[in-house]
């Protein structure tokens, strides 16, 4: 099993996975019956979770968020601009 940690459970040995279906071996994800018998619905859901994690969607999302934060910082509206218009100012 590629050297992944195995758990002994009352229902037999299963691969250890975290909440993202990652095993103890870097970049190895597992889903389905090897992580414990739970039926087709559970296996399918675990497979989707493992796919998202393996595709590094979360890391890419974090990278895009950091970029957005830098953009907001770089192009932040000067607070003085908010004081130019009075409540009765007409803008067109």
C-alpha positions as a printed NumPy array, in Angstrom:
array([[  0.   ,   0.   ,   0.   ],
       [  2.835,   2.381,  -0.926],
       [  4.003,   2.582,   2.675],
       [  0.858,   4.363,   3.919],
       [ -0.072,   4.084,   7.594],
       [ -2.644,   1.376,   8.226],
       [ -5.176,   1.354,  11.047],
       [ -6.42 ,  -1.832,  12.67 ],
       [-10.165,  -1.457,  13.193],
       [-12.822,  -3.908,  14.392],
       [-13.818,  -4.308,  10.734],
       [-10.287,  -4.961,   9.492],
       [ -7.271,  -2.977,   8.38 ],
       [ -7.851,   0.35 ,   6.632],
       [ -5.618,   3.089,   5.3  ],
       [ -5.286,   6.133,   7.527],
       [ -6.548,   9.306,   5.787],
       [ -7.111,  12.831,   7.033],
       [-10.149,  15.005,   6.295],
       [ -8.874,  15.629,   2.727],
       [ -8.361,  11.902,   2.119],
       [ -4.573,  12.344,   2.261],
       [ -2.646,   9.339,   3.506],
       [  0.521,   9.467,   5.585],
       [  2.555,   9.41 ,   2.343],
       [  2.989,  12.792,   0.676],
       [  0.816,  13.302,  -2.425],
       [ -0.983,   9.97 ,  -1.989],
       [ -4.744,  10.145,  -1.499],
       [ -7.132,   7.277,  -0.86 ],
       [-10.882,   6.855,  -1.046],
       [-13.413,   4.084,  -0.934],
       [-13.217,   0.645,   0.582],
       [ -9.488,   0.859,   1.385],
       [-10.327,   3.57 ,   3.937],
       [-13.18 ,   1.562,   5.458],
       [-16.34 ,  -0.037,   4.189],
       [-19.132,   2.521,   3.967],
       [-20.993,   2.003,   0.728],
       [-20.973,   3.499,  -2.725],
       [-22.2  ,   6.956,  -1.664],
       [-19.414,   7.378,   0.88 ],
       [-16.819,   6.078,  -1.572],
       [-17.974,   8.482,  -4.29 ],
       [-17.899,  11.451,  -1.931],
       [-14.446,  10.515,  -0.619],
       [-13.28 ,  10.255,  -4.219],
       [-14.471,  13.789,  -4.982],
       [-12.773,  15.119,  -1.841],
       [ -9.536,  13.335,  -2.748],
       [ -9.702,  14.678,  -6.308],
       [-10.074,  18.291,  -5.151],
       [ -7.227,  17.888,  -2.682],
       [ -4.958,  16.09 ,  -5.17 ],
       [ -5.566,  18.766,  -7.795],
       [ -4.331,  21.377,  -5.317],
       [ -7.49 ,  23.458,  -5.732],
       [ -7.151,  24.764,  -2.196],
       [ -3.547,  25.861,  -2.69 ],
       [ -4.456,  27.616,  -5.937],
       [ -7.435,  29.293,  -4.272],
       [ -5.156,  30.581,  -1.52 ],
       [ -2.694,  31.88 ,  -4.136],
       [ -5.491,  33.758,  -5.938],
       [ -6.735,  35.174,  -2.657],
       [ -3.242,  36.431,  -1.795],
       [ -3.075,  38.061,  -5.235],
       [ -6.459,  39.722,  -4.652],
       [ -5.311,  41.048,  -1.274],
       [ -2.172,  42.496,  -2.886],
       [ -4.309,  44.115,  -5.598],
       [ -6.594,  45.669,  -2.984],
       [ -3.572,  46.998,  -1.101],
       [ -1.845,  48.326,  -4.228],
       [ -4.936,  50.032,  -5.623],
       [ -6.69 ,  51.034,  -2.434],
       [ -8.834,  54.152,  -2.69 ],
       [ -7.199,  57.128,  -1.031],
       [ -9.361,  57.897,   2.046],
       [ -9.155,  61.63 ,   1.221],
       [-11.262,  61.008,  -1.887],
       [-14.191,  60.115,   0.337],
       [-14.252,  63.645,   1.78 ],
       [-14.543,  65.567,  -1.521],
       [-18.277,  65.087,  -2.003],
       [-20.779,  66.51 ,   0.448],
       [-24.236,  64.965,   0.961],
       [-25.727,  67.43 ,  -1.544],
       [-23.058,  66.957,  -4.248],
       [-24.44 ,  65.95 ,  -7.666],
       [-22.4  ,  63.405,  -9.562],
       [-22.891,  62.573, -13.203]])
